[in-house]
Amino acid sequence: MSAKRSSAGQAAPVFAALGDETRLRIVTRLSTAGPMSISRITRDAAVARRGVTRQAVTKHLHVLAHAGLARSSHVGRESVWEFQPGPLDDARKCLEGISAQWDAALDRLKLFVEN
């Protein structure tokens, strides 16, 4: 398997997880506000305004965890979730690779058309 395919394969769960608006809002809040409990995420204006239940927030957090974008720890009786930037950085690198491929293809096309 090539490095490009491996990179895309690793990034795919990240793209899938961030393809949902609620999960994207949760990641944004965790990355700016820091670790948060499920109840605090549920009460957060960006999430609460959409009428997302605590149970739905929990499911969204598990999808984010599966993609490596969030992890939980227990503080007393509550689960506290925090953002994990590593997979997002890997996905960004994957997109940069795709962008470089397109730039090279467009440069070749330009040379072909001009000649």
LUMLUMPA-83634 format. One record per residue: residue number from 1; residue in one letter; x, y, z of N, C-alpha, C in turn. Coordinates in Angstrom, 3 decimals. Example, Ala and Ser with C-alpha at 12.3 -4.5 7.8 and 13.67 -1.06 7.14 Angstrom:
<atoms>
[1; 'a'; [13.190; -5.690; 7.800]; [12.300; -4.500; 7.800]; [13.200; -3.300; 7.800]]
[2; 's'; [12.850; -2.250; 7.080]; [13.670; -1.060; 7.140]; [12.900; 0.030; 7.870]]
</atoms>
This chain:
<atoms>
[1; 'm'; [0.849; -1.176; 0.000]; [0.000; 0.000; 0.000]; [0.892; 1.236; 0.000]]
[2; 's'; [0.578; 2.210; -0.824]; [1.398; 3.413; -0.913]; [1.149; 4.305; 0.292]]
[3; 'a'; [2.092; 5.227; 0.528]; [1.960; 6.167; 1.642]; [0.743; 7.068; 1.462]]
[4; 'k'; [0.448; 7.414; 0.184]; [-0.705; 8.279; -0.083]; [-2.007; 7.584; 0.286]]
[5; 'r'; [-2.135; 6.303; -0.085]; [-3.351; 5.559; 0.259]; [-3.469; 5.384; 1.757]]
[6; 's'; [-2.346; 5.103; 2.415]; [-2.352; 4.928; 3.860]; [-2.790; 6.208; 4.553]]
[7; 's'; [-2.270; 7.336; 4.087]; [-2.633; 8.628; 4.661]; [-4.117; 8.917; 4.472]]
[8; 'a'; [-4.620; 8.651; 3.258]; [-6.042; 8.878; 2.987]; [-6.902; 7.939; 3.819]]
[9; 'g'; [-6.457; 6.699; 3.976]; [-7.203; 5.736; 4.773]; [-7.281; 6.130; 6.233]]
[10; 'q'; [-6.207; 6.700; 6.737]; [-6.204; 7.146; 8.126]; [-7.036; 8.404; 8.302]]
[11; 'a'; [-7.085; 9.241; 7.264]; [-7.829; 10.500; 7.357]; [-9.327; 10.309; 7.151]]
[12; 'a'; [-9.727; 9.240; 6.490]; [-11.141; 9.033; 6.155]; [-12.066; 9.087; 7.374]]
[13; 'p'; [-11.742; 8.416; 8.510]; [-12.632; 8.514; 9.672]; [-12.738; 9.947; 10.214]]
[14; 'v'; [-11.679; 10.713; 10.072]; [-11.702; 12.115; 10.528]; [-12.668; 12.911; 9.666]]
[15; 'f'; [-12.543; 12.751; 8.345]; [-13.448; 13.471; 7.440]; [-14.894; 13.051; 7.676]]
[16; 'a'; [-15.120; 11.765; 7.881]; [-16.480; 11.273; 8.134]; [-17.036; 11.859; 9.432]]
[17; 'a'; [-16.208; 11.884; 10.468]; [-16.661; 12.417; 11.757]; [-16.969; 13.904; 11.665]]
[18; 'l'; [-16.161; 14.645; 10.924]; [-16.353; 16.089; 10.826]; [-17.400; 16.469; 9.785]]
[19; 'g'; [-17.915; 15.482; 9.066]; [-18.948; 15.739; 8.069]; [-20.311; 16.047; 8.677]]
[20; 'd'; [-20.438; 15.865; 9.974]; [-21.692; 16.165; 10.673]; [-21.552; 17.515; 11.370]]
[21; 'e'; [-22.517; 18.397; 11.164]; [-22.444; 19.750; 11.706]; [-22.349; 19.772; 13.235]]
[22; 't'; [-23.102; 18.904; 13.897]; [-23.067; 18.881; 15.363]; [-21.691; 18.450; 15.857]]
[23; 'r'; [-21.119; 17.418; 15.241]; [-19.782; 16.975; 15.656]; [-18.746; 18.049; 15.382]]
[24; 'l'; [-18.883; 18.750; 14.271]; [-17.962; 19.842; 13.968]; [-18.068; 20.938; 15.025]]
[25; 'r'; [-19.284; 21.243; 15.459]; [-19.473; 22.244; 16.517]; [-18.850; 21.774; 17.839]]
[26; 'i'; [-19.008; 20.498; 18.141]; [-18.436; 19.957; 19.376]; [-16.915; 20.033; 19.334]]
[27; 'v'; [-16.323; 19.651; 18.218]; [-14.856; 19.725; 18.091]; [-14.397; 21.174; 18.218]]
[28; 't'; [-15.105; 22.084; 17.597]; [-14.752; 23.502; 17.693]; [-14.775; 23.968; 19.137]]
[29; 'r'; [-15.814; 23.602; 19.872]; [-15.926; 24.015; 21.274]; [-14.835; 23.380; 22.123]]
[30; 'l'; [-14.578; 22.086; 21.923]; [-13.541; 21.429; 22.712]; [-12.159; 22.018; 22.412]]
[31; 's'; [-11.934; 22.401; 21.165]; [-10.621; 22.940; 20.808]; [-10.430; 24.365; 21.309]]
[32; 't'; [-11.516; 25.101; 21.524]; [-11.383; 26.474; 22.010]; [-11.609; 26.597; 23.514]]
[33; 'a'; [-12.539; 25.824; 24.047]; [-12.885; 25.947; 25.470]; [-12.123; 24.965; 26.353]]
[34; 'g'; [-11.491; 23.987; 25.749]; [-10.791; 22.985; 26.540]; [-11.715; 21.865; 26.956]]
[35; 'p'; [-11.225; 20.978; 27.827]; [-12.019; 19.823; 28.253]; [-13.377; 20.235; 28.825]]
[36; 'm'; [-14.405; 19.448; 28.463]; [-15.758; 19.740; 28.922]; [-16.480; 18.439; 29.250]]
[37; 's'; [-17.383; 18.532; 30.219]; [-18.230; 17.378; 30.539]; [-19.342; 17.277; 29.499]]
[38; 'i'; [-19.964; 16.105; 29.442]; [-21.069; 15.901; 28.503]; [-22.202; 16.877; 28.798]]
[39; 's'; [-22.494; 17.077; 30.072]; [-23.591; 17.999; 30.414]; [-23.254; 19.433; 30.003]]
[40; 'r'; [-21.999; 19.820; 30.130]; [-21.614; 21.180; 29.729]; [-21.677; 21.324; 28.205]]
[41; 'i'; [-21.251; 20.299; 27.490]; [-21.344; 20.341; 26.023]; [-22.800; 20.445; 25.604]]
[42; 't'; [-23.670; 19.685; 26.260]; [-25.097; 19.697; 25.927]; [-25.703; 21.074; 26.176]]
[43; 'r'; [-25.262; 21.746; 27.244]; [-25.779; 23.085; 27.571]; [-25.148; 24.189; 26.735]]
[44; 'd'; [-24.015; 23.908; 26.089]; [-23.305; 24.911; 25.303]; [-24.234; 25.496; 24.242]]
[45; 'a'; [-24.190; 26.792; 24.076]; [-25.114; 27.490; 23.173]; [-25.068; 26.948; 21.756]]
[46; 'a'; [-23.888; 26.639; 21.237]; [-23.769; 26.164; 19.856]; [-24.451; 24.816; 19.663]]
[47; 'v'; [-24.517; 24.011; 20.709]; [-25.145; 22.688; 20.636]; [-26.603; 22.770; 21.087]]
[48; 'a'; [-26.853; 23.460; 22.203]; [-28.203; 23.543; 22.766]; [-29.185; 24.207; 21.801]]
[49; 'r'; [-28.724; 25.159; 21.061]; [-29.573; 25.878; 20.110]; [-30.150; 24.925; 19.052]]
[50; 'r'; [-29.454; 23.840; 18.803]; [-29.909; 22.856; 17.810]; [-30.774; 21.769; 18.438]]
[51; 'g'; [-31.002; 21.832; 19.753]; [-31.871; 20.868; 20.415]; [-31.275; 19.476; 20.523]]
[52; 'v'; [-29.971; 19.386; 20.652]; [-29.298; 18.096; 20.737]; [-29.363; 17.590; 22.178]]
[53; 't'; [-29.820; 16.372; 22.352]; [-29.956; 15.801; 23.694]; [-28.610; 15.312; 24.222]]
[54; 'r'; [-28.585; 15.071; 25.518]; [-27.378; 14.538; 26.156]; [-26.997; 13.186; 25.543]]
[55; 'q'; [-27.999; 12.359; 25.279]; [-27.751; 11.054; 24.678]; [-27.137; 11.215; 23.282]]
[56; 'a'; [-27.643; 12.156; 22.501]; [-27.094; 12.396; 21.162]; [-25.663; 12.929; 21.251]]
[57; 'v'; [-25.409; 13.831; 22.198]; [-24.051; 14.355; 22.394]; [-23.102; 13.207; 22.714]]
[58; 't'; [-23.540; 12.302; 23.570]; [-22.717; 11.143; 23.925]; [-22.388; 10.315; 22.692]]
[59; 'k'; [-23.377; 10.070; 21.838]; [-23.134; 9.307; 20.609]; [-22.157; 10.037; 19.691]]
[60; 'h'; [-22.337; 11.342; 19.553]; [-21.424; 12.133; 18.727]; [-19.999; 12.079; 19.279]]
[61; 'l'; [-19.862; 12.146; 20.588]; [-18.533; 12.078; 21.197]; [-17.863; 10.726; 20.941]]
[62; 'h'; [-18.638; 9.664; 20.945]; [-18.079; 8.340; 20.667]; [-17.609; 8.225; 19.212]]
[63; 'v'; [-18.322; 8.853; 18.289]; [-17.873; 8.880; 16.892]; [-16.561; 9.646; 16.794]]
[64; 'l'; [-16.483; 10.788; 17.495]; [-15.247; 11.576; 17.496]; [-14.096; 10.787; 18.117]]
[65; 'a'; [-14.392; 10.042; 19.165]; [-13.356; 9.223; 19.811]; [-12.877; 8.126; 18.866]]
[66; 'h'; [-13.803; 7.507; 18.149]; [-13.432; 6.461; 17.189]; [-12.501; 7.020; 16.105]]
[67; 'a'; [-12.695; 8.278; 15.731]; [-11.845; 8.931; 14.736]; [-10.556; 9.456; 15.356]]
[68; 'g'; [-10.436; 9.349; 16.683]; [-9.239; 9.814; 17.370]; [-9.234; 11.298; 17.678]]
[69; 'l'; [-10.361; 11.974; 17.466]; [-10.431; 13.421; 17.658]; [-10.764; 13.849; 19.078]]
[70; 'a'; [-11.217; 12.917; 19.901]; [-11.576; 13.252; 21.282]; [-11.292; 12.041; 22.158]]
[71; 'r'; [-11.069; 12.327; 23.422]; [-10.913; 11.241; 24.387]; [-11.540; 11.684; 25.696]]
[72; 's'; [-11.938; 10.690; 26.464]; [-12.607; 11.005; 27.724]; [-11.782; 10.515; 28.901]]
[73; 's'; [-12.034; 11.151; 30.011]; [-11.489; 10.698; 31.286]; [-12.581; 10.950; 32.320]]
[74; 'h'; [-12.512; 10.217; 33.404]; [-13.533; 10.385; 34.440]; [-13.015; 11.303; 35.534]]
[75; 'v'; [-13.864; 12.264; 35.881]; [-13.613; 13.152; 37.010]; [-14.827; 12.988; 37.906]]
[76; 'g'; [-14.642; 12.252; 38.969]; [-15.786; 11.924; 39.818]; [-16.746; 11.050; 39.037]]
[77; 'r'; [-18.000; 11.469; 38.982]; [-19.017; 10.696; 38.269]; [-19.164; 11.116; 36.814]]
[78; 'e'; [-18.490; 12.166; 36.418]; [-18.678; 12.691; 35.064]; [-17.548; 12.289; 34.131]]
[79; 's'; [-17.920; 12.142; 32.877]; [-16.933; 11.965; 31.823]; [-16.559; 13.342; 31.293]]
[80; 'v'; [-15.273; 13.620; 31.246]; [-14.781; 14.883; 30.707]; [-14.088; 14.563; 29.392]]
[81; 'w'; [-14.465; 15.290; 28.368]; [-13.949; 15.040; 27.027]; [-13.009; 16.148; 26.622]]
[82; 'e'; [-11.938; 15.749; 25.912]; [-11.011; 16.750; 25.401]; [-10.641; 16.450; 23.953]]
[83; 'f'; [-10.323; 17.508; 23.246]; [-9.955; 17.441; 21.836]; [-8.557; 16.873; 21.686]]
[84; 'q'; [-8.381; 16.022; 20.674]; [-7.089; 15.430; 20.329]; [-6.726; 15.907; 18.919]]
[85; 'p'; [-5.773; 16.826; 18.769]; [-5.506; 17.430; 17.460]; [-4.747; 16.556; 16.469]]
[86; 'g'; [-4.078; 15.505; 16.912]; [-3.235; 14.706; 16.031]; [-3.909; 14.228; 14.756]]
[87; 'p'; [-5.054; 13.562; 14.845]; [-5.712; 13.090; 13.619]; [-6.124; 14.225; 12.681]]
[88; 'l'; [-6.469; 15.370; 13.235]; [-6.831; 16.506; 12.394]; [-5.604; 17.020; 11.646]]
[89; 'd'; [-4.460; 17.024; 12.297]; [-3.212; 17.405; 11.628]; [-2.892; 16.427; 10.504]]
[90; 'd'; [-3.096; 15.136; 10.753]; [-2.861; 14.126; 9.717]; [-3.799; 14.335; 8.523]]
[91; 'a'; [-5.062; 14.671; 8.795]; [-6.028; 14.913; 7.725]; [-5.626; 16.152; 6.917]]
[92; 'r'; [-5.145; 17.161; 7.617]; [-4.684; 18.376; 6.930]; [-3.527; 18.045; 5.995]]
[93; 'k'; [-2.600; 17.224; 6.446]; [-1.466; 16.817; 5.605]; [-1.953; 16.030; 4.383]]
[94; 'c'; [-2.945; 15.218; 4.577]; [-3.531; 14.466; 3.459]; [-4.099; 15.429; 2.428]]
[95; 'l'; [-4.834; 16.448; 2.878]; [-5.407; 17.439; 1.958]; [-4.317; 18.240; 1.256]]
[96; 'e'; [-3.228; 18.532; 1.973]; [-2.120; 19.250; 1.347]; [-1.494; 18.407; 0.232]]
[97; 'g'; [-1.406; 17.092; 0.453]; [-0.882; 16.197; -0.577]; [-1.765; 16.181; -1.808]]
[98; 'i'; [-3.075; 16.132; -1.599]; [-4.026; 16.160; -2.717]; [-3.914; 17.489; -3.461]]
[99; 's'; [-3.798; 18.569; -2.713]; [-3.664; 19.895; -3.320]; [-2.397; 19.989; -4.167]]
[100; 'a'; [-1.307; 19.437; -3.664]; [-0.047; 19.448; -4.416]; [-0.176; 18.643; -5.703]]
[101; 'q'; [-0.892; 17.520; -5.655]; [-1.108; 16.708; -6.851]; [-1.902; 17.493; -7.900]]
[102; 'w'; [-2.935; 18.205; -7.446]; [-3.741; 19.000; -8.376]; [-2.920; 20.143; -8.962]]
[103; 'd'; [-2.117; 20.796; -8.126]; [-1.261; 21.878; -8.628]; [-0.318; 21.362; -9.707]]
[104; 'a'; [0.280; 20.193; -9.484]; [1.193; 19.604; -10.470]; [0.445; 19.259; -11.759]]
[105; 'a'; [-0.753; 18.703; -11.624]; [-1.541; 18.352; -12.808]; [-1.916; 19.603; -13.605]]
[106; 'l'; [-2.293; 20.661; -12.914]; [-2.646; 21.911; -13.593]; [-1.430; 22.536; -14.268]]
[107; 'd'; [-0.269; 22.443; -13.629]; [0.966; 22.953; -14.243]; [1.281; 22.190; -15.523]]
[108; 'r'; [1.109; 20.848; -15.495]; [1.349; 20.038; -16.704]; [0.358; 20.418; -17.804]]
[109; 'l'; [-0.897; 20.624; -17.431]; [-1.919; 21.014; -18.404]; [-1.581; 22.365; -19.015]]
[110; 'k'; [-1.161; 23.284; -18.196]; [-0.797; 24.623; -18.682]; [0.344; 24.529; -19.680]]
[111; 'l'; [1.380; 23.738; -19.355]; [2.497; 23.572; -20.267]; [2.044; 22.944; -21.589]]
[112; 'f'; [1.166; 21.961; -21.509]; [0.653; 21.287; -22.700]; [-0.110; 22.269; -23.587]]
[113; 'v'; [-0.980; 23.072; -22.983]; [-1.813; 24.001; -23.728]; [-0.953; 25.105; -24.356]]
[114; 'e'; [0.034; 25.560; -23.616]; [0.879; 26.640; -24.121]; [1.806; 26.175; -25.239]]
[115; 'n'; [2.125; 24.902; -25.286]; [3.019; 24.386; -26.341]; [2.214; 23.926; -27.466]]
</atoms>
